[in-house]
Amino acid sequence: MLQHHKQNYSEVNFSGQDMRYGELIGCTFTRCSFTNGTLDEINSINCRFIECDFQGASLNGSIHTESAFENCNFSRSNLFSSKFVTCKMTGSNFTDSTLDGFSISKGDWSYTILRNARLVRQDLREVRFLEVDFSGANLEKADLRGADLTLASFSKAKLHGADVRGANMNGVDFKAFTISGMRLDKEQAILYTLSHGAKVD
């Protein structure tokens, strides 16, 4: 089994490599490429990935705990049943990624691109999604209670049955999506009303 403990890698090409069942602890990867690699069931703990490329990589069943993926590219990657626990994902791109069965536990996903992502019934409570691009995403019946959705983009997203009670939705354009079937709290209902030009006394 591949093991890396407290190692630093800069601009290393891991493309196409078989890294299945690997264990990464306290490592830093800067501008490394993992494109089309096999990272199924890999386990990362307290690692940092900076501007790394995971395009087309397979990360099925991988588990990431308190790791950071900053400005990484996950486009066309397979994240089926992967887990991200208290991770920092700021600025990462998940365009055309397979996210079925993956899970997020808290963490900071600010500025990520989750355009057209399938997030049906996902438990996304208390996750920080500041200025995230959810355009066209399917968030039906997703649990977003207590999440930070400040300035997030939901253009043409599907949110029927989604629960956003207690979430911060300041700056969200409520005219860009349909709220039918959503569970809102009073503050969000006021934001929705204001966004459509009404005055609330």
Buried (B, 14 or more C-beta within 10 A) or exposed (E): EEEBEEEEBEEBEBBEBEBBBBBBBBBBBBBBBBBBBBBBBBBBBBBBBBBBBBBBBBBBBBBBBBBBBBBBBBBBBBBBBBBBBBBBBBBBBBBBBBBEEBBBBBBBBBBBBBBBBBBBEBEBBBBBBBBBBBBBBBBBBBBBBBBBBBBBBBBEBBBEBBBBBBBBBEEBEBEEBBBEEBBBBEBBEEBBEEBEEEEEE
